[in-house]
Every structure is written in C-alpha cells, then in structure tokens.
Amino acid sequence: MLDSSIVSSIGPCVAEVEEQLAKYASNKHCTLVVSGTAALHAALVALGVKANDEVITQSLTFLATCNAISYQQAHPIFMDVEEDSFGICPGQLERFLAQNTYLKDNICINRHSGRIIKACVAMHTLGHIGKINEIQAICKKYHISLIEDAAEAMGSMRDGMTFGKYSDVAITSFNGNKIITAGGGGAIFTNDDTLHNHVQHITKNAKQPHQYEYIHDQIGFNYRMPNLNAALLKAQLELIDQFLINKKELAQQYDNFFDHIPTIEYVKPPPSCDSNFWLNAIKFNSKEERSAFLQETNDAGMSTRPLWKPMHQLIMFKNCQKTKLNITEDLYQKIVTLPSSVTCLK
Ligand SMILES: Cc1ncc(COP(=O)(O)O)c(C=O)c1O
C-alpha cells in the first residue's frame, strides 16, 4: 500500500473495504469515515436533522452520541435504559411518546417544546444489542428515524445481523479501543440507496462529480477515511473472527471468576444477543463498594473504570428534557468496566 504512494483520501482500499464491510454486516451499503463521531454526525445530517429539532437517545452513553446531535444544533431528549441490556427501554420510549407528542402531517411534535422530534439514536452499550426491534416499531409508529449507534458492537449479532435490520442507518467506530481498528475511523451502514448516496456526497465535501471543476452544492464535511487507514482496516477485518473468539474467551473467564464471588455480579448480555463482549462489566451492591474497588484496582495499576457519567448530569446537557432515569443513575453508581483488550497475534 505504501509503495503505491496512495495514502490519502482517494484510493482503492477505501472502496474495497466499504464493499467488504457491507458484505460482512449483510448491509447493502457502507461508507468509511474518519471516526465514529463523524459517522453519527453524517447519519443525522443525511436523515434531515436540523437546528432546533429534537433527537431521542439514552443518557447512559458515551459523549459522542450527544455531541453529534449538538453539532446539528439539535436537542437530545434522554430516555432511561433497561437493566438487562443497558439499551433504551422500549416501554418508557412508548409511554414518553404517547404522553408528550402528537402527529401533524406525519411529523412528530413535542407538546412540551413545540419542536419536531426527528430521530432516535439507540446505542448498543458494551457491545450488547438490546430490544432494537421493539424500538424500531415504536419509532415507525411515530414517524421518527432510527439510528443505531453500534460504535461498540461491531461483530455482535441479533436475529442474524448487527447493523441495519431494525434501523434506517447504523454506525460503528474503528477507534483504537474497538474490536477492530483503522487507527481511527468509523463507518455508516444503510440498506437505503438514496440515504447512502446522500451520505457519500456529504462526507466528501458535497463535491459534484466533475473531471476537473470544484463545484460543491451544499455544506458538506471532509469526513472521508484516508486510504492508509483503510489499508490497516482491511488487514484487521481479516482477523475479526479470531478477535471475536478471543473476546468471548476472556468474557467466559471473567464470568467464571466472578461466579464465585456472591457480592459481585458479572454483567451478561441479554439472551437475544450474540455479543462481541467489547467491554466486560461487573455490578456491585452499592456505590461505596464500587468506588472502593475502583480505587484499589487503579492504585494497583489496573485500568478499571466506572460507566460514563450520565449525559443529563453533564453541564452541557443538564437542561435537556428527560424521563425518569432511575436505572441509568443506579447503573452509573454500581458498574465497573474491566480491562477487555485481546491480542490477535498470528
Ligand atoms: C457509543 C459510542 N458512540 C460513538 C463513539 C465515537 O466513536 P469515535 O471514537 O470513533 O469517534 C464511541 C467511542 O468511541 C462510542 O463508544
């Protein structure tokens, strides 16, 4: 690849890996971009999310989910998660929409703010896929587009597919800490031809194809993945099955280990998900026990971490509309994530 001297944005590896990834994920289309965050942003733009729109998501997520919504000057609305999957709770989503919105010309309006609820971003926490089928049915009923934030879920399966079976668009991340990496990078998956063309266009500065002229027809983004990163991703994709086997083995070892400790629960994926076990987690009975464990293990040089501070507790999102977030707050106080990287040396 280096010998070819094509290391930047336009190069053969990008299109080749896009095709391989689409095939791997059983999706019609894939677009490679510079990060999972850029993928989320481009997906929101392609689905028509604009300034002052609202986007439903979970408070228990990594910051990037909400940052991408904010890049469009749209407003997140926070739902609670389910205890078994850490994904958006469909029951609460349905109740929220029934009690707080009405449809006008097939557009979902929030009674409380008067704004349009344009999209929902459901995140697959720790790599585990929750009730995305039920979330999709609810979003369809209320004419809300659905994005899967599968940044952590590459290789996880539900009903035979990771991405796109139950959403309009799905994204993943190839950041260095993910199952496979491009150094940095992300991808946008869809089965919709029009959406795909739109995503391809806006992530390449919205430049019209022309032999030599520079004509751009809207505000776009320089989000294309460079060829050099795509070459690394190509090599990583060849190893994904082995990475997933190694991840499962590590998860089994953690599960067996904590099985003997009655005060600590190993967090298992929901039964309907064949998880990639991206990040292993354990649950304590109290915040005090969790904090003591974090302190002791970090003092000993181990990279144990709490879950992300819930988004509604961050200063940028503290005034956003939210439902009761009891499970989110409880999980934040009791969960510790464990070192979960595996190597895949040949
Ligand atoms: C849930 C979630 N969404 C989005 C991202 C953003 O991906 P990236 O770091 O590639 O921008 C991440 C993590 O990296 C993530 O965990």
The ligand as a Gaussian input file, in Angstrom:
#p B3LYP/6-31G(d) Opt

LIG

0 1
 C      -21.239000       4.615000      21.933000
 C      -20.193000       5.344000      21.159000
 N      -20.576000       6.185000      20.184000
 C      -19.678000       6.854000      19.453000
 C      -18.331000       6.708000      19.681000
 C      -17.395000       7.543000      18.891000
 O      -16.517000       6.850000      18.096000
 P      -15.109000       7.529000      17.706000
 O      -14.251000       7.477000      18.921000
 O      -14.595000       6.654000      16.607000
 O      -15.390000       8.919000      17.253000
 C      -17.890000       5.830000      20.698000
 C      -16.496000       5.570000      21.060000
 O      -15.505000       5.682000      20.625000
 C      -18.845000       5.126000      21.457000
 O      -18.488000       4.291000      22.438000

